[in-house]
Amino acid sequence: MTITSAIVLFAVTWFMVFFVVLPLRNTTQGEAGEVVPGTHASSPHDFDLRGKARVTTLVAVVLWGVMAALLVWGPWGVRDLDWFGRMDPVQAD
């Protein structure tokens, strides 16, 4: 795995985990009973983006480490994901 593919794998993993973590433990203004004028009642009451980013980073690092280790040392590699045979060497006639 090259450094570029490792960075891309981490970025994709981080954003996927972020979109899963984003709605967790979310309290709306309607549930809290304090709706700010001009906003929806479903808007977050106390949105902790920094905390969600920390949790996302911790989970993403663990998941990325497992995926990277499986791709580098595990039984599967990138060539195993080549279902259409595009990585096969071209035979010159």
Backbone bond lengths (Angstrom), bond angles and torsions (degrees), N, CA, C in turn:
res aa  C-N    CA-C-N  psi(-1)  N-CA   C-N-CA  omega(-1)  CA-C   N-CA-C  phi
1 M - - - 1.447 - - 1.523 107.84 -
2 T 1.306 116.38 129.12 1.460 120.48 178.68 1.528 109.71 -82.06
3 I 1.315 115.50 167.79 1.467 119.93 -179.45 1.531 110.90 -64.95
4 T 1.323 116.59 -34.81 1.466 119.77 179.37 1.522 110.97 -66.35
5 S 1.321 116.87 -44.93 1.463 118.73 179.46 1.528 111.26 -67.66
6 A 1.327 118.34 -31.89 1.461 120.91 176.32 1.530 110.93 -66.21
7 I 1.318 116.84 -41.17 1.470 120.91 178.79 1.522 110.66 -66.77
8 V 1.329 116.94 -42.58 1.467 120.58 178.97 1.525 110.41 -64.72
9 L 1.325 117.37 -41.97 1.464 120.96 177.81 1.522 110.47 -61.58
10 F 1.336 117.45 -41.40 1.463 119.64 178.60 1.529 111.10 -66.70
11 A 1.330 117.67 -42.23 1.465 120.51 -179.23 1.527 111.45 -62.97
12 V 1.315 116.78 -44.02 1.469 119.99 178.77 1.521 110.32 -64.73
13 T 1.323 116.47 -43.27 1.464 120.62 178.49 1.518 111.11 -62.51
14 W 1.335 116.77 -43.66 1.461 120.47 -178.34 1.531 110.70 -61.15
15 F 1.327 117.41 -46.93 1.463 119.49 -177.87 1.528 111.94 -69.00
16 M 1.320 117.84 -35.50 1.469 119.18 176.77 1.529 110.68 -64.45
17 V 1.315 116.63 -43.43 1.466 120.15 178.07 1.531 109.82 -66.70
18 F 1.322 117.56 -38.71 1.469 121.21 -179.70 1.526 111.26 -60.09
19 F 1.334 116.68 -43.46 1.464 119.02 -179.54 1.526 112.01 -70.90
20 V 1.327 117.77 -21.03 1.463 120.20 173.61 1.528 110.47 -79.41
21 V 1.339 116.94 -40.04 1.465 121.74 -176.74 1.528 111.81 -75.89
22 L 1.306 117.98 -27.79 1.470 122.08 -173.58 1.526 114.31 -52.91
23 P 1.313 120.92 -47.36 1.479 118.47 -178.26 1.527 114.79 -84.07
24 L 1.317 118.81 -3.68 1.458 120.37 -177.11 1.532 111.07 -72.71
25 R 1.318 116.21 141.24 1.473 124.35 178.19 1.530 111.59 52.69
26 N 1.330 115.85 42.61 1.452 121.58 -178.39 1.528 109.36 -99.53
27 T 1.325 117.30 124.47 1.461 122.75 177.04 1.522 108.25 -106.10
28 T 1.313 117.22 124.45 1.459 120.59 -179.51 1.528 110.47 -83.29
29 Q 1.323 114.60 164.21 1.465 119.19 177.90 1.520 110.50 -66.21
30 G 1.322 116.95 -33.02 1.468 120.69 178.38 1.520 111.23 -66.12
31 E 1.345 117.25 -39.88 1.463 120.55 178.16 1.519 111.47 -68.84
32 A 1.348 116.41 -34.32 1.461 120.08 -179.53 1.524 111.90 -79.84
33 G 1.330 116.80 -17.65 1.468 120.58 179.23 1.517 113.70 80.45
34 E 1.318 117.98 14.85 1.467 121.93 179.93 1.524 108.79 -128.17
35 V 1.327 116.71 81.82 1.458 121.44 -179.71 1.523 108.55 -88.32
36 V 1.340 115.37 120.74 1.464 121.22 178.43 1.524 108.10 -74.64
37 P 1.344 118.86 132.32 1.463 120.39 179.88 1.534 110.97 -58.22
38 G 1.339 115.21 134.52 1.456 120.99 179.95 1.520 113.92 93.70
39 T 1.323 116.91 -1.10 1.469 120.16 178.00 1.522 109.42 -120.55
40 H 1.325 115.76 163.61 1.455 121.18 177.83 1.522 109.50 -79.12
41 A 1.306 115.29 155.68 1.461 119.88 177.39 1.524 111.04 -70.00
42 S 1.346 116.64 -19.06 1.468 120.00 -179.86 1.529 112.38 -89.22
43 S 1.325 117.29 3.94 1.462 120.63 176.89 1.529 109.73 -70.44
44 P 1.340 117.61 149.51 1.467 119.33 -179.74 1.523 111.65 -62.33
45 H 1.325 115.43 140.83 1.464 120.82 178.53 1.529 110.52 -79.77
46 D 1.306 117.11 -53.44 1.461 121.78 179.54 1.521 107.45 -133.54
47 F 1.321 116.32 92.29 1.463 122.01 -173.82 1.518 109.20 -90.81
48 D 1.331 116.14 117.09 1.465 122.19 -178.27 1.527 109.32 -104.73
49 L 1.323 116.71 82.08 1.462 121.08 -177.82 1.519 111.51 -66.70
50 R 1.315 117.35 -37.19 1.469 120.49 179.80 1.533 111.23 -63.54
51 G 1.308 117.14 -41.99 1.465 120.92 178.17 1.523 111.74 -66.06
52 K 1.336 116.28 -41.14 1.458 119.75 178.29 1.527 110.83 -66.51
53 A 1.322 117.91 -34.77 1.463 121.19 177.14 1.527 111.01 -68.15
54 R 1.330 117.03 -36.75 1.471 120.16 176.94 1.521 111.76 -64.93
55 V 1.321 116.16 -46.68 1.463 120.24 178.77 1.526 109.97 -62.81
56 T 1.324 116.64 -42.83 1.459 121.12 178.69 1.513 110.97 -59.86
57 T 1.327 117.54 -44.85 1.459 121.06 -178.48 1.520 110.92 -64.48
58 L 1.315 117.57 -43.24 1.469 120.14 179.64 1.527 111.80 -62.51
59 V 1.322 116.63 -46.11 1.462 120.33 -179.91 1.525 110.69 -68.00
60 A 1.336 116.94 -40.79 1.464 120.65 -178.76 1.521 111.87 -65.78
61 V 1.325 117.91 -37.47 1.468 120.48 178.43 1.526 110.30 -63.68
62 V 1.327 116.93 -42.40 1.463 120.11 179.18 1.531 110.71 -65.18
63 L 1.339 116.87 -48.32 1.457 120.14 179.79 1.530 111.72 -63.26
64 W 1.337 116.69 -41.21 1.464 120.75 178.86 1.525 110.76 -63.58
65 G 1.314 116.74 -41.12 1.457 120.05 178.64 1.519 112.04 -61.02
66 V 1.325 116.11 -42.51 1.464 120.04 178.70 1.529 110.51 -65.55
67 M 1.345 116.57 -46.60 1.464 119.50 -179.57 1.523 112.13 -64.70
68 A 1.323 116.86 -42.37 1.464 119.88 179.52 1.520 111.02 -65.23
69 A 1.320 117.64 -40.58 1.460 120.56 178.70 1.525 110.93 -64.69
70 L 1.328 117.09 -40.10 1.460 119.24 178.03 1.521 111.95 -66.14
71 L 1.327 116.75 -37.01 1.464 119.23 179.24 1.521 111.99 -72.14
72 V 1.324 117.92 -34.92 1.469 120.22 -176.42 1.526 111.55 -85.24
73 W 1.341 117.68 -48.15 1.461 120.47 -173.16 1.517 113.95 -112.76
74 G 1.294 117.62 -9.99 1.454 120.06 -173.08 1.516 113.93 -81.05
75 P 1.295 115.20 -175.21 1.461 119.95 -177.81 1.528 113.72 -73.98
76 W 1.323 117.43 -12.29 1.455 121.04 -179.09 1.507 109.64 -111.98
77 G 1.310 115.22 151.71 1.459 121.68 176.09 1.514 109.49 -137.77
78 V 1.301 115.51 -176.69 1.463 120.37 -178.96 1.526 110.05 -66.25
79 R 1.322 117.57 -35.71 1.466 120.67 179.89 1.535 112.13 -64.60
80 D 1.320 117.74 -23.90 1.458 120.05 177.20 1.529 111.71 -73.06
81 L 1.303 117.83 -19.63 1.460 122.18 177.57 1.526 112.35 -87.50
82 D 1.327 117.52 -2.69 1.471 123.07 -178.03 1.525 108.65 -84.95
83 W 1.317 116.81 84.07 1.455 121.57 -176.75 1.519 112.79 -78.87
84 F 1.333 118.07 -19.26 1.462 121.07 -175.92 1.523 112.67 -103.11
85 G 1.324 118.41 3.41 1.451 121.91 175.95 1.513 114.70 72.27
86 R 1.294 118.69 27.15 1.463 121.85 -177.95 1.520 112.83 -81.30
87 M 1.327 118.55 -13.35 1.449 121.30 179.65 1.527 112.76 -95.78
88 D 1.332 115.91 -2.43 1.453 118.98 178.65 1.519 109.28 -67.72
89 P 1.310 117.66 143.39 1.460 119.58 179.00 1.522 111.00 -64.17
90 V 1.318 115.35 142.86 1.452 121.47 179.95 1.513 108.25 -78.66
91 Q 1.317 116.56 129.49 1.462 120.53 179.06 1.519 109.73 -93.84
92 A 1.322 114.76 123.29 1.459 119.38 179.13 1.528 109.09 -82.20
93 D 1.312 115.88 135.46 1.475 119.68 178.51 1.498 111.47 -86.59
